[in-house]
Amino acid sequence: MALMDLPRPGQIAVKNIGPFDLGRLARLHRGCFEDGWSRSDIAHLLSLPGGFGLIARCFDRGFSAIDGLRGVGFAICRVVRDESELLSIGVLQSWRHRGVAGTLLEASMVRAHQAGADAMFLEVAVDNVAAQSLYERYNFKRVGTRLDYYHRPDGRKISAYTMKASLHGPRSLPGQS
Ligand SMILES: CC(C)(COP(=O)(O)OP(=O)(O)OC[C@H]1O[C@@H](n2cnc3c(N)ncnc32)[C@H](O)[C@@H]1OP(=O)(O)O)[C@@H](O)C(=O)NCCC(=O)NCCS
């Protein structure tokens, strides 16, 4: 790696999820959700036509990986013809409020648009105010409500909003001109 390419503190690097990332991704998912998805759940989603995943990595001085980059967040999406869906997004608790989810969401929208989608849909629990704020910031609008959509591990059922964003001309990825 050239000196110029060394990661900097605060930098958020986004890369495609490959087969060697499945274990890391399942650990990240478990770190973000009470009912985390297994490695095989994730492998199944990514193997569906149009499925893709992104992982966000941040420089962590104490991390022993050769490049010092730690996986801190992820997004999993699917593109079907001219529509796409954000299936899951999460950032580890200690790495939140640094723009990681925003970077992942923007990269997902650009990638889905490049794959032919004109719109992105998602579901978000009605009590997940943090995620709703994130999505609104990226121009997602509420287009419906699904009653009792999520079944929480404690047995509660929670409704979800369906949100939609147009992908016509999404902003370019951070760092790209
Ligand atoms: C929702 C989540 C992905 C946000 O991750 P993050 O990396 O902290 O988000 P970012 O730092 O990129 O924030 C981008 C914007 O989202 C909104 N936002 C993020 N966290 C927020 C919070 N706790 N309260 C209110 N708004 C919030 C803000 O508008 C923020 O912009 P700002 O920092 O300029 O105010 C993270 O809290 C998470 O992983 N939660 C658990 C998993 C989850 O709920 N996933 C979504 C399922 S639908």
The ligand as an SDF file (V2000), in Angstrom:
LIG
                    3D

 48 50  0  0  0  0  0  0  0  0999 V2000
  -29.7840    4.0420   12.9160 C   0  0  0  0  0  0  0  0  0  0  0  0
  -28.2620    3.8470   12.8430 C   0  0  0  0  0  0  0  0  0  0  0  0
  -27.9510    2.9160   11.6710 C   0  0  0  0  0  0  0  0  0  0  0  0
  -27.5940    5.2320   12.6310 C   0  0  0  0  0  0  0  0  0  0  0  0
  -26.1850    5.0290   12.5140 O   0  0  0  0  0  0  0  0  0  0  0  0
  -25.1160    6.2270   12.6820 P   0  0  0  0  0  0  0  0  0  0  0  0
  -23.8580    5.7970   12.0480 O   0  0  0  0  0  0  0  0  0  0  0  0
  -25.0650    6.6510   14.1040 O   0  0  0  0  0  0  0  0  0  0  0  0
  -25.8130    7.3910   11.8330 O   0  0  0  0  0  0  0  0  0  0  0  0
  -25.0420    8.6710   11.2290 P   0  0  0  0  0  0  0  0  0  0  0  0
  -23.9900    9.1270   12.1910 O   0  0  0  0  0  0  0  0  0  0  0  0
  -24.6440    8.3900    9.8330 O   0  0  0  0  0  0  0  0  0  0  0  0
  -26.2160    9.7420   11.2680 O   0  0  0  0  0  0  0  0  0  0  0  0
  -26.7550   10.3110   10.0830 C   0  0  0  0  0  0  0  0  0  0  0  0
  -28.0260   11.0640   10.4570 C   0  0  0  0  0  0  0  0  0  0  0  0
  -29.0110   10.1470   10.9610 O   0  0  0  0  0  0  0  0  0  0  0  0
  -29.7640   10.7840   11.9990 C   0  0  0  0  0  0  0  0  0  0  0  0
  -29.5190   10.0790   13.2650 N   0  0  0  0  0  0  0  0  0  0  0  0
  -28.6360    9.0810   13.4890 C   0  0  0  0  0  0  0  0  0  0  0  0
  -28.7120    8.6590   14.7810 N   0  0  0  0  0  0  0  0  0  0  0  0
  -29.6820    9.4070   15.3660 C   0  0  0  0  0  0  0  0  0  0  0  0
  -30.2480    9.4410   16.6750 C   0  0  0  0  0  0  0  0  0  0  0  0
  -29.8330    8.6030   17.6530 N   0  0  0  0  0  0  0  0  0  0  0  0
  -31.2570   10.3130   16.9180 N   0  0  0  0  0  0  0  0  0  0  0  0
  -31.6970   11.1440   15.9570 C   0  0  0  0  0  0  0  0  0  0  0  0
  -31.1990   11.1710   14.6880 N   0  0  0  0  0  0  0  0  0  0  0  0
  -30.2090   10.3100   14.3990 C   0  0  0  0  0  0  0  0  0  0  0  0
  -29.2770   12.2210   12.0680 C   0  0  0  0  0  0  0  0  0  0  0  0
  -30.0340   12.9800   11.1360 O   0  0  0  0  0  0  0  0  0  0  0  0
  -27.8510   12.0690   11.5710 C   0  0  0  0  0  0  0  0  0  0  0  0
  -27.3180   13.2490   11.0620 O   0  0  0  0  0  0  0  0  0  0  0  0
  -26.5170   14.2640   12.0710 P   0  0  0  0  0  0  0  0  0  0  0  0
  -25.4820   13.4270   12.7800 O   0  0  0  0  0  0  0  0  0  0  0  0
  -25.9200   15.2820   11.1650 O   0  0  0  0  0  0  0  0  0  0  0  0
  -27.5470   14.7930   13.0090 O   0  0  0  0  0  0  0  0  0  0  0  0
  -27.7080    3.2620   14.1760 C   0  0  0  0  0  0  0  0  0  0  0  0
  -28.2430    3.9900   15.2690 O   0  0  0  0  0  0  0  0  0  0  0  0
  -27.9870    1.7780   14.3680 C   0  0  0  0  0  0  0  0  0  0  0  0
  -27.2190    0.9160   13.9220 O   0  0  0  0  0  0  0  0  0  0  0  0
  -29.1000    1.4250   15.0680 N   0  0  0  0  0  0  0  0  0  0  0  0
  -29.4170    0.0100   15.3340 C   0  0  0  0  0  0  0  0  0  0  0  0
  -29.8150   -0.7350   14.0650 C   0  0  0  0  0  0  0  0  0  0  0  0
  -31.0130   -0.0720   13.3840 C   0  0  0  0  0  0  0  0  0  0  0  0
  -31.9600    0.3960   14.0280 O   0  0  0  0  0  0  0  0  0  0  0  0
  -30.9810   -0.0740   12.0220 N   0  0  0  0  0  0  0  0  0  0  0  0
  -32.0540    0.4720   11.2190 C   0  0  0  0  0  0  0  0  0  0  0  0
  -33.1440   -0.5450   11.0840 C   0  0  0  0  0  0  0  0  0  0  0  0
  -34.4830    0.0600   10.0480 S   0  0  0  0  0  0  0  0  0  0  0  0
  1  2  1  0
  2  3  1  0
  2  4  1  0
  2 36  1  0
  4  5  1  0
  5  6  1  0
  6  7  2  0
  6  8  1  0
  6  9  1  0
  9 10  1  0
 10 11  2  0
 10 12  1  0
 10 13  1  0
 13 14  1  0
 14 15  1  0
 15 16  1  0
 15 30  1  0
 16 17  1  0
 17 18  1  0
 17 28  1  0
 18 19  1  0
 18 27  1  0
 19 20  2  0
 20 21  1  0
 21 22  1  0
 21 27  2  0
 22 23  1  0
 22 24  2  0
 24 25  1  0
 25 26  2  0
 26 27  1  0
 28 29  1  0
 28 30  1  0
 30 31  1  0
 31 32  1  0
 32 33  2  0
 32 34  1  0
 32 35  1  0
 36 37  1  0
 36 38  1  0
 38 39  2  0
 38 40  1  0
 40 41  1  0
 41 42  1  0
 42 43  1  0
 43 44  2  0
 43 45  1  0
 45 46  1  0
 46 47  1  0
 47 48  1  0
M  END
$$$$
